[in-house]
């Protein structure tokens, strides 16, 4: 299994187990690729199996494309977090 440390991540806040990530263990081979990188099945986060299945996107940089993809996903995470907070304030579930 491949392991990643020193992770720069942003959580949507929906699942608390992903609020602070220090390590990720993932399958050795990707199951999909494209759109700036490869996608792997996640085995565990911070040494623990996740409560719901997760995938990991590993960016491959081509002329700055990795940074663009990273910003895109961070913006999506922020939007999801904002929507989740709005729903919670109105006693609704995401």
Buried (B, 14 or more C-beta within 10 A) or exposed (E): EEEBEEEEBBBBBBEEBBEEBEEBBBBEEBEEEEEBBBBBEBBBBBEEEBEEEBEBBBBEEEEEBBEEBBEEBEEEBEEBBEEBBEEEEEEEEE
